[in-house]
Amino acid sequence: MGGVQRVTARNARFQQWQALLTNRNKRSRAREFLVQGVRPITLALEHGWPVRVLLYDAERSLSHWAGQLLRDSTGVERLAMAPELLAELGEKNETPPELVAVVGIPADDLDRITVGDGFLGVLFDRPTSPGNIGSIIRSADAFGADGLIVTGHAADVYDPKSVRASTGSLFALPAVRVPSQREVEVWLDRERAAGRPVTVVGTDEHGETALYDFDFTGGPVLLLIGNETTGLSSGWRERCDRTLSIPMSGSASSLNAANAATAVLYEAARQRALQARESGRVVLPGQAGQAAGKHH
């Protein structure tokens, strides 16, 4: 890749990229964030995300995968970077990542989330941990959900910890940030008017129904997960059509928010896959949402 531009000093562009790691306001203004590693970058490109810059180690022999990705990324600016600078953007103390990408942030538009007859969505209310956001995105993607909504004053979906925890699923699953419950209510009302009434289901250790006693095959479902410390807001508690508890044994009284979401998503996928199998349809792992009428 002869004749490429190189970044060898902490110039203005480098400082701008570095700020994307730590400064949420800078990410919001630039509408950009950093993605580290070949697999997440590959998924970003495959799913049509706007990859604006690809940064790679000027002194390292790249893997076939990384080299091919660089060659195939037409229309994307490619810059060779001094290894110590790339390591800073990769946030690793030892070997820097092969690639770091600067990727555009899509609009926070609830219409990015498609509601079909078998819709399964997740809403995370005021999360404080970006790692939990990424973990829930990963689980939602794995178990066939259609999207994640993050509401209220919350950690950022595009924080590097969230992006890493999602292991690339962020690019396969719509994740939309909205300021408050009100925007979601308008969206739910619109879906109901279009003939798609969504059942709103909250998780709570004192929930009225045990998780395995709730029927996830009866239509569109939005699963609510509350703040890690305080749980769901009073407004969301009042809005729930049903509240579910996760039966547990042992000394633990509750689960981490991401673990609780994963348990519920698995049960929903299990029920929907079982229903599809009993009706004579073959369902592959991760296709429970499609089997229940999921549309893209």
C-alpha atoms as a printed R data frame, in Angstrom:
    type eleno elety resid chain resno       x       y      z
1   ATOM     1    CA   MET     A     1   0.000   0.000  0.000
2   ATOM     2    CA   GLY     A     2   2.557   2.474 -1.143
3   ATOM     3    CA   GLY     A     3   1.973   6.194 -1.125
4   ATOM     4    CA   VAL     A     4  -0.470   6.153  1.768
5   ATOM     5    CA   GLN     A     5  -0.676   8.987  4.252
6   ATOM     6    CA   ARG     A     6   0.964   8.458  7.627
7   ATOM     7    CA   VAL     A     7   0.198   9.790 11.093
8   ATOM     8    CA   THR     A     8   3.352   9.865 13.187
9   ATOM     9    CA   ALA     A     9   2.633  12.645 15.691
10  ATOM    10    CA   ARG     A    10  -0.126  13.696 18.056
11  ATOM    11    CA   ASN     A    11  -1.473  16.207 15.584
12  ATOM    12    CA   ALA     A    12  -4.906  17.820 15.579
13  ATOM    13    CA   ARG     A    13  -6.573  14.868 13.853
14  ATOM    14    CA   PHE     A    14  -5.074  12.385 16.300
15  ATOM    15    CA   GLN     A    15  -6.251  14.491 19.231
16  ATOM    16    CA   GLN     A    16  -9.734  14.610 17.733
17  ATOM    17    CA   TRP     A    17  -9.840  10.800 17.431
18  ATOM    18    CA   GLN     A    18  -8.461  10.414 20.959
19  ATOM    19    CA   ALA     A    19 -11.243  12.650 22.274
20  ATOM    20    CA   LEU     A    20 -13.817  10.309 20.735
21  ATOM    21    CA   LEU     A    21 -12.710   7.671 23.248
22  ATOM    22    CA   THR     A    22 -13.273   9.720 26.367
23  ATOM    23    CA   ASN     A    23 -15.546  12.654 25.563
24  ATOM    24    CA   ARG     A    24 -19.203  11.940 24.916
25  ATOM    25    CA   ASN     A    25 -19.879  15.530 23.874
26  ATOM    26    CA   LYS     A    26 -17.152  15.305 21.222
27  ATOM    27    CA   ARG     A    27 -18.721  12.092 19.889
28  ATOM    28    CA   SER     A    28 -22.126  13.773 19.780
29  ATOM    29    CA   ARG     A    29 -20.843  16.844 17.967
30  ATOM    30    CA   ALA     A    30 -18.732  14.912 15.467
31  ATOM    31    CA   ARG     A    31 -21.375  12.162 15.090
32  ATOM    32    CA   GLU     A    32 -18.451   9.719 15.088
33  ATOM    33    CA   PHE     A    33 -16.990   7.028 17.357
34  ATOM    34    CA   LEU     A    34 -14.040   4.653 17.324
35  ATOM    35    CA   VAL     A    35 -14.231   0.918 16.645
36  ATOM    36    CA   GLN     A    36 -11.293  -1.323 17.542
37  ATOM    37    CA   GLY     A    37 -10.487  -4.671 15.956
38  ATOM    38    CA   VAL     A    38 -11.003  -6.420 12.645
39  ATOM    39    CA   ARG     A    39 -14.194  -8.360 13.384
40  ATOM    40    CA   PRO     A    40 -16.289  -5.382 14.616
41  ATOM    41    CA   ILE     A    41 -14.996  -3.244 11.732
42  ATOM    42    CA   THR     A    42 -15.856  -6.002  9.250
43  ATOM    43    CA   LEU     A    43 -19.393  -6.182 10.645
44  ATOM    44    CA   ALA     A    44 -19.725  -2.397 10.487
45  ATOM    45    CA   LEU     A    45 -18.867  -2.492  6.785
46  ATOM    46    CA   GLU     A    46 -21.061  -5.519  6.093
47  ATOM    47    CA   HIS     A    47 -24.069  -3.819  7.671
48  ATOM    48    CA   GLY     A    48 -23.549  -0.587  5.759
49  ATOM    49    CA   TRP     A    49 -22.348   1.673  8.568
50  ATOM    50    CA   PRO     A    50 -20.452   4.778  7.384
51  ATOM    51    CA   VAL     A    51 -16.797   3.872  8.010
52  ATOM    52    CA   ARG     A    52 -14.965   7.133  7.381
53  ATOM    53    CA   VAL     A    53 -11.337   6.362  8.246
54  ATOM    54    CA   LEU     A    54  -9.358   3.134  8.702
55  ATOM    55    CA   LEU     A    55  -6.185   3.419 10.766
56  ATOM    56    CA   TYR     A    56  -3.558   0.676 10.713
57  ATOM    57    CA   ASP     A    57  -0.081   0.030 12.095
58  ATOM    58    CA   ALA     A    58   2.556   1.494  9.786
59  ATOM    59    CA   GLU     A    59   5.197  -0.979 10.987
60  ATOM    60    CA   ARG     A    60   3.263  -4.202 11.409
61  ATOM    61    CA   SER     A    61   2.662  -7.010  8.952
62  ATOM    62    CA   LEU     A    62  -1.109  -7.245  8.772
63  ATOM    63    CA   SER     A    63  -3.083 -10.475  8.721
64  ATOM    64    CA   HIS     A    64  -4.643 -11.566  5.443
65  ATOM    65    CA   TRP     A    65  -8.047 -10.607  6.875
66  ATOM    66    CA   ALA     A    66  -6.995  -7.078  7.795
67  ATOM    67    CA   GLY     A    67  -5.077  -6.560  4.553
68  ATOM    68    CA   GLN     A    68  -8.028  -7.726  2.464
69  ATOM    69    CA   LEU     A    69 -10.403  -5.491  4.388
70  ATOM    70    CA   LEU     A    70  -8.181  -2.473  3.744
71  ATOM    71    CA   ARG     A    71  -7.946  -3.297  0.044
72  ATOM    72    CA   ASP     A    72 -11.695  -3.838 -0.300
73  ATOM    73    CA   SER     A    73 -12.754  -0.685  1.557
74  ATOM    74    CA   THR     A    74 -13.203   1.554 -1.439
75  ATOM    75    CA   GLY     A    75 -14.086   5.143 -0.703
76  ATOM    76    CA   VAL     A    76 -12.739   4.904  2.863
77  ATOM    77    CA   GLU     A    77  -9.763   7.026  3.900
78  ATOM    78    CA   ARG     A    78  -6.864   4.777  4.973
79  ATOM    79    CA   LEU     A    79  -4.047   6.059  7.161
80  ATOM    80    CA   ALA     A    80  -0.902   4.318  8.401
81  ATOM    81    CA   MET     A    81  -0.176   5.234 12.009
82  ATOM    82    CA   ALA     A    82   2.828   4.971 14.299
83  ATOM    83    CA   PRO     A    83   2.296   1.862 16.476
84  ATOM    84    CA   GLU     A    84   2.444   3.740 19.783
85  ATOM    85    CA   LEU     A    85  -0.289   6.107 18.579
86  ATOM    86    CA   LEU     A    86  -2.483   3.261 17.344
87  ATOM    87    CA   ALA     A    87  -2.022   1.552 20.699
88  ATOM    88    CA   GLU     A    88  -3.389   4.667 22.414
89  ATOM    89    CA   LEU     A    89  -6.478   4.651 20.212
90  ATOM    90    CA   GLY     A    90  -6.821   0.925 20.771
91  ATOM    91    CA   GLU     A    91  -6.612   1.433 24.548
92  ATOM    92    CA   LYS     A    92  -4.262  -1.522 24.906
93  ATOM    93    CA   ASN     A    93  -1.026  -1.534 26.843
94  ATOM    94    CA   GLU     A    94   0.578  -4.326 24.869
95  ATOM    95    CA   THR     A    95  -0.024  -5.204 21.215
96  ATOM    96    CA   PRO     A    96  -2.057  -2.517 19.418
97  ATOM    97    CA   PRO     A    97  -5.104  -3.628 17.411
98  ATOM    98    CA   GLU     A    98  -4.570  -4.312 13.732
99  ATOM    99    CA   LEU     A    99  -7.181  -1.767 12.752
100 ATOM   100    CA   VAL     A   100  -9.060   1.125 14.328
101 ATOM   101    CA   ALA     A   101 -11.970   2.688 12.445
102 ATOM   102    CA   VAL     A   102 -13.655   6.056 12.700
103 ATOM   103    CA   VAL     A   103 -17.352   5.312 12.141
104 ATOM   104    CA   GLY     A   104 -20.338   7.619 11.760
105 ATOM   105    CA   ILE     A   105 -23.150   7.545 14.346
106 ATOM   106    CA   PRO     A   106 -26.602   6.931 12.811
107 ATOM   107    CA   ALA     A   107 -29.676   8.947 13.716
108 ATOM   108    CA   ASP     A   108 -31.411   8.116 16.990
109 ATOM   109    CA   ASP     A   109 -34.651   7.326 15.193
110 ATOM   110    CA   LEU     A   110 -37.054   4.730 16.599
111 ATOM   111    CA   ASP     A   111 -38.133   3.979 13.027
112 ATOM   112    CA   ARG     A   112 -34.795   2.144 12.681
113 ATOM   113    CA   ILE     A   113 -36.441  -0.591 14.789
114 ATOM   114    CA   THR     A   114 -38.915  -2.641 12.755
115 ATOM   115    CA   VAL     A   115 -41.987  -3.922 14.583
116 ATOM   116    CA   GLY     A   116 -43.428  -7.095 13.072
117 ATOM   117    CA   ASP     A   117 -45.955  -9.612 14.394
118 ATOM   118    CA   GLY     A   118 -43.218 -11.396 16.338
119 ATOM   119    CA   PHE     A   119 -41.368  -8.280 17.460
120 ATOM   120    CA   LEU     A   120 -39.050  -8.680 20.434
121 ATOM   121    CA   GLY     A   121 -37.362  -5.497 21.638
122 ATOM   122    CA   VAL     A   122 -35.424  -4.440 24.716
123 ATOM   123    CA   LEU     A   123 -35.603  -1.103 26.513
124 ATOM   124    CA   PHE     A   124 -32.861  -0.249 29.011
125 ATOM   125    CA   ASP     A   125 -33.971   2.513 31.385
126 ATOM   126    CA   ARG     A   126 -31.215   4.920 32.539
127 ATOM   127    CA   PRO     A   127 -28.277   2.458 32.477
128 ATOM   128    CA   THR     A   128 -25.104   3.656 34.196
129 ATOM   129    CA   SER     A   129 -22.704   1.048 32.810
130 ATOM   130    CA   PRO     A   130 -21.717   1.195 29.126
131 ATOM   131    CA   GLY     A   131 -20.455  -2.381 29.463
132 ATOM   132    CA   ASN     A   132 -23.980  -3.510 30.381
133 ATOM   133    CA   ILE     A   133 -25.381  -1.746 27.317
134 ATOM   134    CA   GLY     A   134 -22.942  -3.581 25.038
135 ATOM   135    CA   SER     A   135 -23.599  -6.906 26.752
136 ATOM   136    CA   ILE     A   136 -27.364  -6.530 26.308
137 ATOM   137    CA   ILE     A   137 -26.893  -5.626 22.635
138 ATOM   138    CA   ARG     A   138 -24.835  -8.813 22.224
139 ATOM   139    CA   SER     A   139 -27.493 -10.966 23.903
140 ATOM   140    CA   ALA     A   140 -30.350  -9.297 22.025
141 ATOM   141    CA   ASP     A   141 -28.577  -9.993 18.730
142 ATOM   142    CA   ALA     A   142 -27.796 -13.587 19.735
143 ATOM   143    CA   PHE     A   143 -31.403 -14.407 20.645
144 ATOM   144    CA   GLY     A   144 -33.138 -12.842 17.657
145 ATOM   145    CA   ALA     A   145 -34.374  -9.547 19.103
146 ATOM   146    CA   ASP     A   146 -35.141  -6.606 16.828
147 ATOM   147    CA   GLY     A   147 -33.555  -3.681 18.642
148 ATOM   148    CA   LEU     A   148 -32.542  -1.900 21.828
149 ATOM   149    CA   ILE     A   149 -33.873   1.408 23.134
150 ATOM   150    CA   VAL     A   150 -31.889   3.322 25.769
151 ATOM   151    CA   THR     A   151 -33.937   5.917 27.637
152 ATOM   152    CA   GLY     A   152 -33.243   8.835 29.940
153 ATOM   153    CA   HIS     A   153 -30.000  10.110 31.413
154 ATOM   154    CA   ALA     A   154 -27.831   7.124 30.582
155 ATOM   155    CA   ALA     A   155 -24.420   5.798 29.690
156 ATOM   156    CA   ASP     A   156 -23.590   6.092 26.003
157 ATOM   157    CA   VAL     A   157 -24.241   3.334 23.474
158 ATOM   158    CA   TYR     A   158 -21.125   4.523 21.594
159 ATOM   159    CA   ASP     A   159 -18.785   4.560 24.584
160 ATOM   160    CA   PRO     A   160 -15.777   2.308 23.774
161 ATOM   161    CA   LYS     A   161 -16.710  -0.038 26.646
162 ATOM   162    CA   SER     A   162 -20.171  -0.539 25.157
163 ATOM   163    CA   VAL     A   163 -18.819  -0.998 21.639
164 ATOM   164    CA   ARG     A   164 -16.289  -3.610 22.818
165 ATOM   165    CA   ALA     A   165 -18.808  -5.464 24.992
166 ATOM   166    CA   SER     A   166 -21.175  -5.783 22.026
167 ATOM   167    CA   THR     A   167 -18.433  -7.707 20.102
168 ATOM   168    CA   GLY     A   168 -19.746  -6.310 16.821
169 ATOM   169    CA   SER     A   169 -23.467  -6.881 17.480
170 ATOM   170    CA   LEU     A   170 -23.954  -3.109 17.707
171 ATOM   171    CA   PHE     A   171 -23.704  -3.072 13.911
172 ATOM   172    CA   ALA     A   172 -26.269  -5.840 13.415
173 ATOM   173    CA   LEU     A   173 -28.917  -4.626 15.875
174 ATOM   174    CA   PRO     A   174 -30.489  -1.145 15.912
175 ATOM   175    CA   ALA     A   175 -29.701   0.627 19.207
176 ATOM   176    CA   VAL     A   176 -31.526   3.930 19.624
177 ATOM   177    CA   ARG     A   177 -31.124   6.543 22.367
178 ATOM   178    CA   VAL     A   178 -34.143   8.653 23.376
179 ATOM   179    CA   PRO     A   179 -34.394  11.353 26.069
180 ATOM   180    CA   SER     A   180 -37.409  10.030 27.957
181 ATOM   181    CA   GLN     A   181 -40.349   7.666 28.178
182 ATOM   182    CA   ARG     A   182 -42.502  10.096 26.220
183 ATOM   183    CA   GLU     A   183 -40.789   9.422 22.867
184 ATOM   184    CA   VAL     A   184 -41.266   5.685 23.333
185 ATOM   185    CA   GLU     A   185 -44.943   6.140 24.208
186 ATOM   186    CA   VAL     A   186 -45.523   8.059 20.972
187 ATOM   187    CA   TRP     A   187 -43.791   5.262 19.041
188 ATOM   188    CA   LEU     A   188 -45.832   2.544 20.813
189 ATOM   189    CA   ASP     A   189 -49.066   4.461 20.134
190 ATOM   190    CA   ARG     A   190 -48.160   4.694 16.461
191 ATOM   191    CA   GLU     A   191 -47.464   0.955 16.264
192 ATOM   192    CA   ARG     A   192 -50.742   0.175 18.038
193 ATOM   193    CA   ALA     A   193 -52.647   2.392 15.581
194 ATOM   194    CA   ALA     A   194 -51.028   0.432 12.740
195 ATOM   195    CA   GLY     A   195 -52.366  -2.823 14.177
196 ATOM   196    CA   ARG     A   196 -49.241  -3.868 16.058
197 ATOM   197    CA   PRO     A   197 -50.023  -3.598 19.783
198 ATOM   198    CA   VAL     A   198 -46.805  -4.195 21.712
199 ATOM   199    CA   THR     A   199 -47.039  -5.856 25.136
200 ATOM   200    CA   VAL     A   200 -44.739  -4.018 27.571
201 ATOM   201    CA   VAL     A   201 -43.097  -6.441 29.989
202 ATOM   202    CA   GLY     A   202 -40.895  -5.363 32.896
203 ATOM   203    CA   THR     A   203 -38.403  -7.406 34.907
204 ATOM   204    CA   ASP     A   204 -38.515  -7.125 38.677
205 ATOM   205    CA   GLU     A   205 -37.468  -9.414 41.517
206 ATOM   206    CA   HIS     A   206 -41.005  -9.001 42.885
207 ATOM   207    CA   GLY     A   207 -42.672  -9.451 39.479
208 ATOM   208    CA   GLU     A   208 -46.182 -10.880 39.415
209 ATOM   209    CA   THR     A   209 -45.393 -13.684 36.938
210 ATOM   210    CA   ALA     A   210 -42.503 -16.162 36.873
211 ATOM   211    CA   LEU     A   211 -40.488 -15.798 33.675
212 ATOM   212    CA   TYR     A   212 -41.298 -19.295 32.373
213 ATOM   213    CA   ASP     A   213 -45.043 -18.770 32.956
214 ATOM   214    CA   PHE     A   214 -45.276 -15.820 30.568
215 ATOM   215    CA   ASP     A   215 -46.215 -16.537 26.938
216 ATOM   216    CA   PHE     A   216 -43.731 -14.838 24.610
217 ATOM   217    CA   THR     A   217 -45.398 -16.286 21.502
218 ATOM   218    CA   GLY     A   218 -48.572 -14.215 21.634
219 ATOM   219    CA   GLY     A   219 -47.417 -11.146 19.712
220 ATOM   220    CA   PRO     A   220 -44.992  -8.216 19.818
221 ATOM   221    CA   VAL     A   221 -43.148  -7.769 23.123
222 ATOM   222    CA   LEU     A   222 -41.007  -4.940 24.497
223 ATOM   223    CA   LEU     A   223 -38.879  -6.063 27.440
224 ATOM   224    CA   LEU     A   224 -37.989  -3.371 30.008
225 ATOM   225    CA   ILE     A   225 -34.734  -3.539 31.988
226 ATOM   226    CA   GLY     A   226 -34.269  -1.029 34.795
227 ATOM   227    CA   ASN     A   227 -31.306   0.968 36.053
228 ATOM   228    CA   GLU     A   228 -28.675  -1.232 37.691
229 ATOM   229    CA   THR     A   229 -29.219   0.308 41.149
230 ATOM   230    CA   THR     A   230 -32.760   1.668 41.282
231 ATOM   231    CA   GLY     A   231 -34.557  -0.551 38.767
232 ATOM   232    CA   LEU     A   232 -37.348   0.754 36.578
233 ATOM   233    CA   SER     A   233 -38.631   4.299 37.037
234 ATOM   234    CA   SER     A   234 -42.105   4.724 38.530
235 ATOM   235    CA   GLY     A   235 -43.355   5.837 35.119
236 ATOM   236    CA   TRP     A   236 -42.183   2.662 33.434
237 ATOM   237    CA   ARG     A   237 -43.470   0.487 36.288
238 ATOM   238    CA   GLU     A   238 -46.932   1.957 35.803
239 ATOM   239    CA   ARG     A   239 -46.687   1.413 32.043
240 ATOM   240    CA   CYS     A   240 -45.904  -2.320 32.255
241 ATOM   241    CA   ASP     A   241 -48.635  -4.660 31.068
242 ATOM   242    CA   ARG     A   242 -46.908  -7.462 33.008
243 ATOM   243    CA   THR     A   243 -43.937  -7.739 35.356
244 ATOM   244    CA   LEU     A   244 -41.783 -10.846 35.358
245 ATOM   245    CA   SER     A   245 -39.566 -12.305 38.045
246 ATOM   246    CA   ILE     A   246 -36.682 -14.660 37.336
247 ATOM   247    CA   PRO     A   247 -36.929 -17.621 39.717
248 ATOM   248    CA   MET     A   248 -33.578 -18.197 41.448
249 ATOM   249    CA   SER     A   249 -32.101 -20.489 44.047
250 ATOM   250    CA   GLY     A   250 -28.973 -19.981 46.108
251 ATOM   251    CA   SER     A   251 -28.000 -16.899 48.069
252 ATOM   252    CA   ALA     A   252 -28.226 -14.365 45.185
253 ATOM   253    CA   SER     A   253 -31.308 -12.169 45.454
254 ATOM   254    CA   SER     A   254 -30.979 -10.536 42.044
255 ATOM   255    CA   LEU     A   255 -29.050 -10.621 38.776
256 ATOM   256    CA   ASN     A   256 -26.878  -8.073 37.024
257 ATOM   257    CA   ALA     A   257 -28.988  -6.125 34.510
258 ATOM   258    CA   ALA     A   258 -27.273  -7.687 31.495
259 ATOM   259    CA   ASN     A   259 -27.611 -11.188 32.942
260 ATOM   260    CA   ALA     A   260 -31.294 -10.643 33.692
261 ATOM   261    CA   ALA     A   261 -31.905  -9.419 30.149
262 ATOM   262    CA   THR     A   262 -30.046 -12.421 28.744
263 ATOM   263    CA   ALA     A   263 -32.146 -14.853 30.798
264 ATOM   264    CA   VAL     A   264 -35.407 -13.314 29.565
265 ATOM   265    CA   LEU     A   265 -34.244 -13.100 25.945
266 ATOM   266    CA   TYR     A   266 -33.207 -16.752 26.034
267 ATOM   267    CA   GLU     A   267 -36.597 -17.813 27.409
268 ATOM   268    CA   ALA     A   268 -38.393 -15.789 24.708
269 ATOM   269    CA   ALA     A   269 -36.233 -17.358 21.992
270 ATOM   270    CA   ARG     A   270 -36.751 -20.838 23.474
271 ATOM   271    CA   GLN     A   271 -40.533 -20.488 23.526
272 ATOM   272    CA   ARG     A   272 -40.677 -19.114 20.003
273 ATOM   273    CA   ALA     A   273 -38.363 -21.801 18.627
274 ATOM   274    CA   LEU     A   274 -40.468 -24.482 20.330
275 ATOM   275    CA   GLN     A   275 -43.660 -23.036 18.882
276 ATOM   276    CA   ALA     A   276 -42.107 -23.000 15.412
277 ATOM   277    CA   ARG     A   277 -40.894 -26.589 15.754
278 ATOM   278    CA   GLU     A   278 -44.311 -27.778 16.895
279 ATOM   279    CA   SER     A   279 -45.916 -26.088 13.907
280 ATOM   280    CA   GLY     A   280 -43.574 -27.958 11.580
281 ATOM   281    CA   ARG     A   281 -41.165 -25.152 10.775
282 ATOM   282    CA   VAL     A   282 -37.422 -25.637 11.126
283 ATOM   283    CA   VAL     A   283 -35.774 -22.939 13.243
284 ATOM   284    CA   LEU     A   284 -32.036 -22.461 13.394
285 ATOM   285    CA   PRO     A   285 -30.377 -21.013 16.519
286 ATOM   286    CA   GLY     A   286 -30.889 -17.264 16.720
287 ATOM   287    CA   GLN     A   287 -33.905 -17.311 14.403
288 ATOM   288    CA   ALA     A   288 -36.647 -17.444 17.003
289 ATOM   289    CA   GLY     A   289 -37.719 -13.892 16.228
290 ATOM   290    CA   GLN     A   290 -38.041 -14.649 12.522
291 ATOM   291    CA   ALA     A   291 -40.013 -17.813 13.295
292 ATOM   292    CA   ALA     A   292 -42.535 -15.796 15.262
293 ATOM   293    CA   GLY     A   293 -43.117 -13.413 12.393
294 ATOM   294    CA   LYS     A   294 -40.097 -11.132 12.630
295 ATOM   295    CA   HIS     A   295 -39.755  -8.849  9.623
296 ATOM   296    CA   HIS     A   296 -36.739  -6.852  8.509
